[in-house]
Amino acid sequence: MPNRSHAAKGVPLEEKLEGTLPAISNSTEHKSISVIKQKKCFTYKFKNAFGSFSTQQEVFEASLQPLIDDVLNGYETCVFAYGQTGTGKTYTMEGNLNNPDEFGVIP
């Protein structure tokens, strides 16, 4: 049976209030995302963690390609995008069909 995996993509706020800390930071090296809330830092580990500068190709190869291989071997899989409105779930999944460099991660 294939391994279940999870990945996260951190997306920074477009506007930053003066004198505030970022609410989220990620480390692709440590495969983690840290959330700062009320002067406390909570760090969550994932099998993969992608930053806002990660390409669609990087997300696809690390997260979805193994699932496609599992489907071709007869296993059922699911890709689930979850997050706050406006954070890029649809863009990550579907992308821009007019630009091959911006295709989404679903084939």
C-alpha positions in Angstrom: 0.0 0.0 0.0 1.4 3.5 -0.9 2.4 5.9 1.8 0.1 8.7 2.6 1.7 12.1 2.4 0.9 15.7 3.1 2.4 18.9 1.9 2.0 22.6 2.6 2.5 25.8 0.6 3.0 29.0 2.6 1.7 32.1 1.0 2.6 35.4 2.5 0.2 38.3 3.0 0.4 40.8 0.1 0.3 43.8 2.4 2.3 43.9 5.6 1.3 46.3 8.3 4.1 48.5 9.6 5.7 47.2 12.8 4.2 43.7 12.6 5.9 40.4 12.2 4.9 38.0 9.3 2.2 35.6 10.4 3.7 32.7 8.5 7.1 31.5 7.4 8.3 28.4 5.8 11.4 26.3 5.5 11.7 24.1 2.4 15.0 22.8 3.9 13.4 21.7 7.2 10.0 20.9 5.5 8.1 23.0 8.0 5.8 25.9 8.3 5.8 28.2 11.3 2.9 30.3 12.4 3.3 33.2 14.7 0.3 34.0 16.9 0.2 36.2 19.9 4.0 36.3 20.2 4.2 32.4 20.2 5.6 30.4 17.3 4.0 27.1 16.3 6.0 25.0 13.9 4.4 22.2 11.8 6.4 19.5 9.9 5.3 18.2 6.6 6.6 15.7 4.1 7.1 18.7 1.8 6.8 22.4 2.5 6.8 24.9 -0.4 7.3 28.6 -0.3 5.6 31.3 -2.2 8.4 31.2 -4.8 8.0 27.4 -5.4 7.1 26.6 -9.0 4.1 24.7 -10.1 6.5 22.1 -11.5 8.2 21.6 -8.1 4.9 21.2 -6.3 3.7 18.7 -9.0 6.9 16.6 -8.9 7.1 16.3 -5.2 3.4 16.0 -4.3 1.3 14.8 -7.3 3.6 12.7 -9.4 3.9 10.0 -6.7 0.1 9.9 -6.5 -0.3 9.5 -10.3 2.2 6.6 -10.1 0.0 5.0 -7.4 -3.2 5.4 -9.5 -1.4 3.7 -12.4 -0.6 0.9 -10.0 -4.3 0.5 -9.1 -4.6 2.5 -5.9 -7.2 5.2 -5.2 -5.8 8.6 -4.3 -7.1 12.1 -3.5 -5.7 15.5 -3.9 -7.2 18.0 -1.4 -6.4 21.7 -1.3 -7.4 23.5 1.9 -6.9 27.1 3.0 -8.3 30.5 3.5 -10.1 32.3 0.6 -7.7 34.0 -1.7 -4.6 32.1 -0.8 -4.0 30.5 -4.2 -5.6 27.0 -3.9 -7.3 27.3 -7.3 -4.2 28.7 -9.0 -2.1 25.9 -7.5 -4.5 23.2 -8.7 -5.6 24.7 -12.1 -3.0 27.4 -12.9 -3.0 29.5 -16.0 -3.9 27.4 -19.1 -2.6 30.1 -21.4 1.0 29.8 -20.1 2.8 26.4 -19.9 5.1 27.7 -17.2 2.0 28.4 -15.0 -0.1 25.2 -15.6 -1.6 23.9 -12.4 -0.5 20.7 -10.7 -3.5 18.6 -11.8 -2.7 17.0 -15.1 
